[in-house]
Amino acid sequence: MDESPRVRELLLEDANGRVRAKLRISEEGRPVIEVLDTEGSPLRTVDLMDAAAAPRPRSKARLVSEDSLDEWRDKVRQEVLAQHGSPVNAYKLYIDFREDYRGATKKYVNEVLVVSGEIVEVQFKDFGDIHVGLKGLSNFQAEVICHFSDTERASLDRLRPGQRVRIRGKCTEYVNKRVKLWGCIVVDVG
C-alpha cells in the first residue's frame, strides 16, 4: 500500500496569495467547494455533484434591433453624411485612447469625426469589409481603421499607402489597440 500523504483539501489562491476557495470532499463523500471572502471567511459551500447548484449555460444574447449588418452600416453612413464631424488627427485620436481610454471613450465614441492622417493600408476583403488603415503611432501598422460601405469602393481605388487623407466616419470603439470608424467617406486626398 502507498504510504504517501493524502491531500485533504485543495486551496485556491488569487494573484496576491490570498486563499479564495477550498476544494475538498465532504463528510458524505461528495466534492464541494467552499468559497471564501477577501478576509478568508466562508461565503457559501457548493456541492459540485448537485445539479441544482451546477453552473447554468449562459443564454444567447438577443439582438437589440432586428437590423441586419448592412442596414446598420447604412444607418451609420446616413449619420456620417448628415454631419460635418469634429476634426482630429489620427495620431492624436489613437494616443488619446492609449493614454486615457475612459476619457477618449466619452469624447469620441458615437461621434462623427473627420480624421486626418497617413494611409498605411487599403484593403478590399471578400466578405464586404472595405477599410483604410491610418497611421497612429506605428509606422508599419494601421491603428485607426476606417470602414467603408461597398458604395464607396470607387473613391478608394485611387488611395495608396503613404498618401495623406481626411476621412469622415463615426467612431464606434477602441478594440485590439485600434480605433474603429464606420460609415466612412473620403473628404480629401493630398
C-alpha positions in Angstrom: 0.0 0.0 0.0 1.2 3.5 -0.8 2.2 5.4 2.3 2.4 8.9 0.6 0.5 11.7 2.4 -3.1 12.4 1.1 -4.3 15.8 0.3 -7.4 16.6 2.4 -8.2 19.9 0.6 -7.0 21.9 -2.2 -6.6 25.7 -1.6 -7.2 28.1 -4.5 -5.3 31.4 -4.2 -5.7 34.7 -6.0 -2.7 36.6 -7.6 -2.0 38.2 -4.2 -1.7 34.8 -2.4 -5.0 35.0 -0.5 -7.0 31.8 -0.3 -10.2 32.4 -2.2 -11.7 28.9 -2.2 -11.2 25.4 -0.8 -11.9 22.2 -2.7 -12.5 19.2 -0.5 -14.5 16.0 -0.1 -17.5 16.4 2.3 -18.3 14.1 5.2 -20.9 12.5 2.8 -18.1 11.8 0.3 -19.1 14.4 -2.3 -16.8 17.0 -3.8 -17.6 20.5 -2.5 -16.0 23.9 -2.9 -16.1 26.4 -0.1 -16.0 30.0 -1.5 -14.3 32.5 0.8 -14.5 36.3 1.0 -11.4 38.5 0.9 -10.9 38.0 4.7 -10.9 34.2 4.4 -14.4 33.7 5.9 -16.7 31.2 4.2 -19.4 32.8 2.0 -21.0 29.6 0.7 -20.4 26.0 0.1 -21.3 24.4 -3.3 -21.8 20.7 -3.8 -20.2 20.0 -7.2 -22.4 17.0 -7.7 -25.7 18.8 -7.1 -27.3 19.5 -10.4 -29.3 22.5 -9.0 -26.0 24.2 -7.9 -24.2 23.5 -11.1 -23.4 26.5 -13.3 -26.1 27.1 -15.9 -25.2 27.8 -19.5 -25.5 31.5 -20.4 -28.4 32.4 -22.6 -27.6 33.6 -26.0 -27.5 37.4 -26.4 -30.6 38.8 -28.0 -30.3 41.5 -30.7 -31.4 44.9 -29.6 -32.6 45.6 -33.0 -33.7 43.4 -35.9 -31.4 45.4 -38.3 -29.0 43.4 -40.4 -25.4 44.3 -40.5 -25.9 46.0 -43.9 -28.9 48.0 -42.5 -26.8 49.1 -39.5 -23.9 50.2 -41.9 -26.4 52.2 -44.0 -27.8 53.9 -40.8 -24.3 54.8 -39.7 -23.4 56.1 -43.2 -26.5 58.3 -43.2 -25.4 59.8 -39.8 -22.0 60.5 -41.3 -23.4 62.1 -44.4 -25.7 64.3 -42.3 -23.0 65.8 -40.0 -19.8 67.8 -40.6 -17.8 66.0 -37.9 -15.2 67.2 -35.5 -11.6 67.3 -36.9 -8.9 65.2 -35.2 -5.5 63.9 -36.3 -5.2 60.1 -36.4 -2.1 60.2 -34.2 -4.0 62.3 -31.5 -7.1 60.1 -31.7 -5.0 56.9 -31.2 -2.8 58.4 -28.4 -5.9 59.7 -26.6 -7.3 56.2 -26.4 -4.0 54.6 -25.4 -3.4 57.1 -22.6 -6.9 57.6 -21.3 -9.3 55.0 -22.5 -12.3 56.2 -20.5 -11.8 59.9 -21.3 -11.3 59.2 -25.0 -14.4 56.9 -25.0 -16.5 59.7 -23.6 -15.1 62.2 -26.0 -15.0 60.2 -29.3 -17.2 57.1 -29.2 -20.5 57.6 -31.1 -19.3 60.9 -32.5 -18.8 61.7 -36.2 -15.1 62.7 -36.7 -13.0 64.0 -39.6 -9.8 62.1 -39.2 -6.7 63.3 -41.0 -3.6 61.1 -41.3 -1.3 59.0 -43.4 -2.6 55.8 -45.1 -0.8 52.6 -44.0 -3.1 50.1 -45.8 -6.1 49.9 -48.1 -8.0 46.5 -48.0 -10.8 45.1 -50.0 -11.9 41.8 -48.4 -14.1 39.2 -50.0 -16.8 39.3 -47.3 -17.6 43.0 -47.9 -15.2 44.6 -45.4 -13.5 47.5 -47.1 -11.2 49.6 -44.9 -8.4 52.1 -44.9 -5.9 51.9 -42.1 -4.3 55.2 -40.9 -1.1 55.6 -39.1 -1.4 56.2 -35.3 1.9 55.7 -33.5 3.5 52.9 -35.5 5.0 53.5 -39.0 4.1 50.0 -40.1 0.7 49.1 -38.5 -2.7 50.7 -39.0 -4.1 51.9 -35.7 -7.1 53.8 -36.9 -9.3 51.6 -39.0 -11.9 53.4 -41.3 -14.6 51.0 -42.6 -16.4 51.9 -45.8 -19.5 50.6 -47.5 -19.4 49.0 -50.9 -20.8 52.2 -52.5 -17.5 53.9 -51.6 -15.3 51.4 -53.4 -14.7 53.6 -56.5 -13.4 56.5 -54.3 -10.9 54.2 -52.6 -9.3 52.8 -55.8 -7.0 55.9 -56.0 -5.8 55.6 -52.4 -2.3 54.3 -51.7 -0.1 53.8 -48.6 1.9 56.9 -47.8 -0.8 59.4 -49.0 -2.3 61.9 -46.6 -6.1 61.8 -46.4 -9.0 63.2 -44.4 -11.8 60.7 -43.7 -15.2 61.3 -42.1 -16.7 58.5 -40.1 -18.5 57.5 -36.8 -16.1 56.4 -34.1 -17.6 53.2 -32.6 -14.9 51.6 -30.4 -11.3 51.0 -29.5 -10.5 47.3 -29.6 -7.3 45.3 -30.0 -5.3 48.5 -29.8 -7.2 50.0 -32.8 -9.7 52.8 -33.1 -12.6 51.9 -35.4 -14.7 54.2 -37.5 -17.7 53.1 -39.6 -19.8 54.7 -42.3 -16.7 56.4 -43.7 -16.3 58.7 -46.7 -13.2 60.2 -48.1 -13.3 64.0 -47.6 -9.9 65.0 -49.1 -6.8 63.3 -50.5 -3.4 65.0 -50.6 
